[in-house]
Amino acid sequence: MKKQIQKICGLAAALWAAFSLSSLGAVAYYQKTLPDQFYVSSADAVSFSGATPFSFATGTDERAREAAASVGGSQNFFTDVNLFGLIPVKDVHVSVADKPVVTVSGRPFGVKMYTDGAVVVGISPVKTKDGAKTPGEEAGLQVGDVIVTLGGQPIKSYTDITAQAKAGQPLICEYMRGGSRYSTTVTPALSSEGGYKLGVWVRDSSAGIGTMTFVAGSGDNLIFAGLGHGISDVDTKDIMPLATGEIVSARISGVQKGQSGTPGELKGLFTSEKALGTLRQNGETGVYGLFHQTPQGTTMPVAYKQEVKEGAAQILCTLDGDTPKLYDIDIEKINLNDRERTKNLLIRVTDSELLEKAGGIVQGMSGSPIIQNNQLVGAVTHVLVNDPTRGYGIFAENMWESTKTVSVS
């Protein structure tokens, strides 16, 4: 009997040790990945929705109500996020705020943008009478670099580069790489075909069709948000630096159905040269700018990230013309990792009509609003190449946060 008790105690101790070690590992992981900031509304229960292991510390509800009721006092405080209701994981900053209300769109729009500098998308030898030369590569330029000045002159297009290179003299080249600015000297090579060249291929503009997520603000201060991810160069995969741009009306003319291994696509066309809005940002969470028209759509609140739950939801997207329609989906998984801001939601299309017409999620649906419990909870951002019925979405809160940095002047 004594030996049995010792075995049971030993097993319990081993299990507790294993649990403690795994808990410590989980705590360390979540300390790094959980957001530092949460918004809450005093009108709602301050909690995490759905089947999540997280919870706010006891008393957070009351503190939120007190903060909301304070006159002249702070409406911000710190509280713990706990794992399994027991283990403190992280001290987070909580802001009590009324939920933002936006006009949810789901309509297609055209994007025309010009880069801030010329993006290097390829290195190519220059054929000269002395053989092949690569002046750009010899100067240290790489694919993905953004040439911002050449010979002391701002670079906005390929023609600016050829204009500076035509004299064949060594030129100071300033370029951006990984967010830092660098300088080098490049000497154009005289091509056997005529003219001096740097031996680089560059891109200075982009155009395409996406889906508008929402319009925020009122009066003359309307800000649009779309795509849910930045516009990236097709070759470098880097987000293209924005100099100027605009959005225009568009309509969907057809759908190329997606299949496993081959993403589908919404086919569309611009329907007007008149600008709907002015681009101000092309960033990680989408494209943003000033909206010049009366917004069309339904107004609804933006859900805070901890309110989103697994289960039934809908996406609002356009498969024909310019009129959006709701389609059923399931939110399969929620990712609060603050380091993956565009892949917060794993979604699956369950709507038979959307599956029949498009095979699920296709390119061009990026930005399509995700709605749950009459709130805007997110937007579609990616399709899984090997399973077009599934894809990712971004929290709507992340996009709303980005609108705060859009200049309206």
N, C-alpha and C positions, 0 to 999 in steps of 0.2 A: 504493500500500500504506500509506504514511504517513498519507494522508488518511483511508483506511478506519479505521485505528487511532484517529485523532483523533475520527472520528465515533462509533466504538464507545465510546471513553472519555467523550465528551460525553454520549452517550445514557445510559451507566452513571451518570455524575454526576447527570444530570437525574432518573433513576429513584431514585437514592439520596436526592436532595434531596426528591423528592415523598414517598418513604417516610418520611423523617425528619419532614417537616411533618405528615403524616397520623398518625404515631406520637405526635408531641407533642400533637396535638389529641385523640387517643384517651386519652393519659395524663391530660391535663387533665380530660377528661370522667369517666374512671373514678376519679380522685382524689376527685371530688365525690360520686359515686354509689355506689361500692363501700362495703360496711359497714366500720365501724371495728373491729368485734369479731367474732371467730370462736371457736366452741367446737370442740374436737377431743377424740377419745377415744384414749388410748394403746393401746387394743386394736386399733384400725383404722389403716390407712394414712392418713397426713395428706396429703390431696390433694383436688383438685377432680375430681368424677366427670364422665364424658361428654365431649362435644365442646365444651370451653370453652377460650378462649385464655389462661386464667389458670393459674398454678401458684404454690405456696408456694416460698420460697427454699430452695436446697439445704441440707440439714441440719435442716429443721424437724421431720422424723420423729424424729430422734435427740434433739432438744431436748425434744420432747413426752414421750418415754420417760423422759428424765432428770427432767423436772419431775414426772411422775407418781410416780417412785420416791423423790423427795426427802422426807425426814422433817423436818417443821418448816420447810421451805423454801417458796418461792413456787411455785405451780403455774400461774403466768402469765408470759408473756414476749411480746416484740415480734418480729415477723418481716416480711419483705417479701412482697408479692404481686407476681408478675412477669407481664408480658404477653408471650406467645409464648415464655416461658421465658428471655427475655433482658433485657427492659426493666423495671426496677423501677417499679411504679406507685404503691404505697402501703405505708406502714409500718402494720401492723395489730396489734391486741392479741389474743393467743391465750390462751384459758383451757383447760387440760386438765381434763376432767370426765367422769365416767361418764355414759353416756347416760341421760336420764330414761326411765322406763318408765311408761306410762299405760294406762288401760282405754279402748280405742277403742269408740265408741258407734255412731253412724249412725242413732240413733233420733230420731223427732220429739218435740218438746216445745213446750209453750205458754209464752208470755212475757206477763206482766202487769207493766207498769212505770208509775210515776208520776214526773213530772218534778220537778227541783229548780228551782222557779219556774214561771212560765207563759210558754210560747213564743208570741211574736207571729207568727201565720200569715197575717194579713191586716189591711189598713187600710180602714175603712168609714166614710163620712160619717154623722153623726148628724143626723136631720131635727129641726129646732127651729122655733119660731114665727118666728124671724128668718132662716130658711134653713138650708142644710146647713153643718155645722161638723165639723172633724176635729181634736178636741183632742189625740189621740195623736200624729198627724202633726205638728201645730203644736209639740208639745213635743219633736219630734225622734226619736220612736220609729220604727223600721223593721221590716219583716218579717225575722224571724230573731233579733231581740232577745229576751232572756229577762228578764221582769220578776221581780225577786227580792224587792223590798219596795215597799210603797205606803203612804204616810202613816205610815211607821215600823213597819209590820206585815209579817211574812213572808207572801209569796204562794205558795200551793201549788195553787190552783185558781181557776177562773173565778169561783166564788162568793165567794172572798176579795176579788177585785177589785170586784165589785158591792157588797159590804158596805162597802168603804172609800169607794167613789164616791158612795154614796147621799146623803151630806150636801151634795154639790155644792161643797165647798170645795177650793181649790187643794191639791194633794198632792205631796209630794216622792216621786219615783219613782226607785228604783235599779234598774238593769238591766245585764245582761251583753251584750257585743258583741265577738266575736272574741277571747274570753278575757280581756278587760279589763272593769272595772266602771265604770259611769258613773252620773251623777245628773242629773235634770231635774225641772222642775215642770210638772205637768199639771193643767189645770182641767176637770173633767167638764162636759159640756154637758147641759142639760135637754132630753130627747127629747120631741117632740110626742106620742109614744105613751105617755109616762109614765116617770119615773125618770131618773137621771143616768147618762150613759155616757161612756166614753173614746174610742169610735170605733175599737176594735181587736178583732180576732178572736184568741183564744188557744187553745192546746191544752195540756192538763195531764197526759195519760196516753196510753198506747199498749198494744195487745195484738195478738198474732199467733202464728204457728207457724213454727218453724225446725227445724234439725237440730243435735243435740248432737254435738260432735266427739270429745271425750274427757273422762275424769275423772282427775285427778291426785291424788296424796297417798295417805294411808292412815289407818285408824282413824277418829277423829273429825275429822280435818283433811282432808276431801275437797273438792276444788275442781273445779267443772265449767267447761268451755270450749265455746262454741258460736257458730254463725253465721259466724265468720271476718271479719266486718265489724260496725260499729256499727249500732244501730237509729237510723235517721234520720227526721226529720219528712217526711211526704209532700209538704208544700208548700214548706218552706224548704230541704230536702235537707241540713240540718245535723244532726249527731249530737245526739240529745236528751239533755239533762243529767239524770242519774239521781238521784232522791231515795230512793225505795224501790221494791221489786219482788220478784217471785217467779216461779219456773218451776213448771209443773204437767204432769201426764201428758197426752199427746195421741195421736191416731191419725189416719192418712191415710184419707180416705173416697173419694177420687177424684183423677184427674189430668186437668187441662186441657192437651192436647197443644200444644207450642210450634210456631210456624211463623215463617218469615222475616218480620220486622217486628212480630210479635205474640208476646211471651214467654208461655210456658205457666205453669202454676201447680199446685202441690200443694194439694188441698182437704182440710182437716182440721177436727177439732173437739177441744175440751178434754174429757177423759174423767174428770176428778176435780178437786175444789176443794182437795184436800189438796196442800200445797206439796211438790214434790220438792227444792226448793232456794231459797236466798235470793239475789237479785241484789245484787252488790256493785260491779260495773263495767259500764258501757256505753261502750266506747271504739273506737278506730280498728280494732283487730284482732278485735273480737268482744264477746260478753257473757260475764261471768264471775261466779262466786259460790260460795257454800257449798252442797255437795250433802249432803242429809240421808238418802239411801237407800243400799242396797248397790248399787254400780255393776254394770251388766250389759254384757258385751262381752268382747272378747279383749284380753289385755295384750300390748303390744309396745313396742319402743323408739321414741323420736322421733328421726328422722334429722336430722343437722345439715345446714344449707342447702347446703354445698358437696358433700354426698354425693348429692343428688338429680340424676338424669340424665334426658336426653330418652329417650323410648321408652315401652314398655309399662308400664302401671300399672292400678290399679283404684280405683273409688270405691265407698264403702259407703253406700247410701242406702235409704230406705223409700218404696215406691210404693203400698203397701196395708197397712192395719192399723198395727202398731207393730214389725214384725220387719224389720230391714234385710237387704239382699242385696248381694253384690258384682257390679259391672258393669265391663266392660273399657273402658279409655280409653287414649289416647296423650298423653304429655306432649310437646308440640311445641316449646316454647321455655321457657327458664329465664331469669328476670330477677333479677339480684342487686342491682338498684338499691334502695338503702336508703330512697329517698324514695317508693317505691311499695310499701308494705308489704303490701297486700292483693291485688296483681296480680303475684305472683312467678312464677306458672306459667300458661302458655297451654296449655289442654287441649282434646282433641277426643274425643267419645264415639264408640267403635267397636262397642259392644255392640249386636247386632241387637235384642235384647229391649227394652233401654232406648230405643232409637231408635223402635221400634214403639209402645211404650206412652206415651212422653213426648215424643218428637221430639228428645230430647237432654237438655239441662239446662233446668230450669224453676225458677221462683221457689218458695222453700220448701226447695230443696236446699242453700241456703247453710249451710255447716258440715259438709257430708258429707265424711267422711274420705277422703283420697287415700293409697293404700297402694302401696308399691313395694319389692320385695325384703324382704318381711316387716317393713317399718318404716313408721311413720306419717310421711309426707313433707309432707302439706299438707291443706288443706280447700278445698272449692269455695266461691267467693265471688260470682261474677258470671256471667251468661250474655251472649253477644253477641247483641244484638237482631236483627241481620240474618242471623245464622247460629246457631240454637239448638243445633246439634251441638257448638259450641265455647264455651268460657268461660274464666274465670280462676280461679286458686287462690292461696291464701296459704301460705307456708312454715309447717309445723307448729311449727318452732322459734320463730317469731314469736309464736304463740299460747302456747306453753309459757313463753316469757319473760314474757308478760303475767300469767300465773298467779302469778308471784313477788310481784306488787304487790297481790294480793288479801289483805285483812285477814281473818284467821280468828278474831279475837276478837269 
